Amino acid sequence: MYVKICGLSEPEHVTAAVEAGADAIGFVLTESPRRIDPERAAALGRLVPGHVLTVGVFRGEDPATVRAAALTAGVRAVQLHGRHPHADFTALKDLGRTLVRAVDSSADLRCGAFDEDLLIVDAPRPGSGLPWDWAAVRGRPTGRWMLAGGLSPANVAEAVAAAAPWGVDVSSGVEVAPGVKDSALIRSFVAEARRAA
Ligand SMILES: O=C(O)c1ccccc1N[C@@H]1O[C@H](COP(=O)(O)O)[C@@H](O)[C@H]1O
């Protein structure tokens, strides 16, 4: 089970996620309580070993803005949330980063349909922390796809059993307040996700 921990902003939480065995770490570079600037993401990214994917998270920005922020942040992947057109992914292909398309369950759920490398199927309101009907997507996405939206250490096993994803992605569920991560919750989430696989 591939595990991504998103919305990190403090060195201790980056280190906790890496040491817990997360496969990917997300830095939110768009409007959010978890937003950090690309320079801070670059500093945090220097704490991350090469086998862990660093992901810059965007929503609605144009490709030129995404490109500039991703280069400053030094992230190895770019995650576009919401209904970005196929052309946005095409425009970012030459960046040489892993492209991640994050959508709700009403979108095209074929990983690769927009030339992306990874797909995330999220709740209708990304970053809200609200669980949704995970079972409704079971069998619909194809390829390498992660389930997101309202996951936590307490429910990730149930979510994995319901939707049978390739990976899981969490933000709010490892926080003690909006935007405030907790190292123990991060460790617990990674352990529970791995146990569920
Ligand atoms: O985390 C945010 O604040 C955020 C803001 C804008 C776009 C995406 C965002 N996060 C993504 O939301 C899901 C996790 O949601 P949850 O908080 O665990 O319910 C994940 O894909 C994050 O990358």
The ligand as an SDF file (V2000), in Angstrom:
LIG
                    3D

 23 24  0  0  0  0  0  0  0  0999 V2000
   -4.8460   19.8060    2.2290 O   0  0  0  0  0  0  0  0  0  0  0  0
   -5.3130   20.8660    1.7690 C   0  0  0  0  0  0  0  0  0  0  0  0
   -5.5290   21.8420    2.4650 O   0  0  0  0  0  0  0  0  0  0  0  0
   -5.6270   20.9400    0.2940 C   0  0  0  0  0  0  0  0  0  0  0  0
   -5.9700   22.1480   -0.2550 C   0  0  0  0  0  0  0  0  0  0  0  0
   -6.2460   22.2400   -1.6080 C   0  0  0  0  0  0  0  0  0  0  0  0
   -6.1810   21.1310   -2.3980 C   0  0  0  0  0  0  0  0  0  0  0  0
   -5.8550   19.9110   -1.8510 C   0  0  0  0  0  0  0  0  0  0  0  0
   -5.5820   19.7970   -0.5000 C   0  0  0  0  0  0  0  0  0  0  0  0
   -5.2480   18.5820    0.0860 N   0  0  0  0  0  0  0  0  0  0  0  0
   -5.5460   17.3300   -0.4630 C   0  0  0  0  0  0  0  0  0  0  0  0
   -6.7510   16.8390    0.0820 O   0  0  0  0  0  0  0  0  0  0  0  0
   -6.6410   15.4320    0.2750 C   0  0  0  0  0  0  0  0  0  0  0  0
   -6.6400   15.0720    1.7380 C   0  0  0  0  0  0  0  0  0  0  0  0
   -7.8260   15.4720    2.3150 O   0  0  0  0  0  0  0  0  0  0  0  0
   -8.1410   15.2040    3.8690 P   0  0  0  0  0  0  0  0  0  0  0  0
   -7.8120   16.4680    4.5760 O   0  0  0  0  0  0  0  0  0  0  0  0
   -7.2860   14.0600    4.3440 O   0  0  0  0  0  0  0  0  0  0  0  0
   -9.5860   14.8770    3.8760 O   0  0  0  0  0  0  0  0  0  0  0  0
   -5.3040   15.0340   -0.2880 C   0  0  0  0  0  0  0  0  0  0  0  0
   -5.4170   14.6530   -1.6460 O   0  0  0  0  0  0  0  0  0  0  0  0
   -4.4970   16.2850   -0.1520 C   0  0  0  0  0  0  0  0  0  0  0  0
   -3.4410   16.2970   -1.0580 O   0  0  0  0  0  0  0  0  0  0  0  0
  1  2  2  0
  2  3  1  0
  2  4  1  0
  4  5  1  0
  4  9  2  0
  5  6  2  0
  6  7  1  0
  7  8  2  0
  8  9  1  0
  9 10  1  0
 10 11  1  0
 11 12  1  0
 11 22  1  0
 12 13  1  0
 13 14  1  0
 13 20  1  0
 14 15  1  0
 15 16  1  0
 16 17  2  0
 16 18  1  0
 16 19  1  0
 20 21  1  0
 20 22  1  0
 22 23  1  0
M  END
$$$$
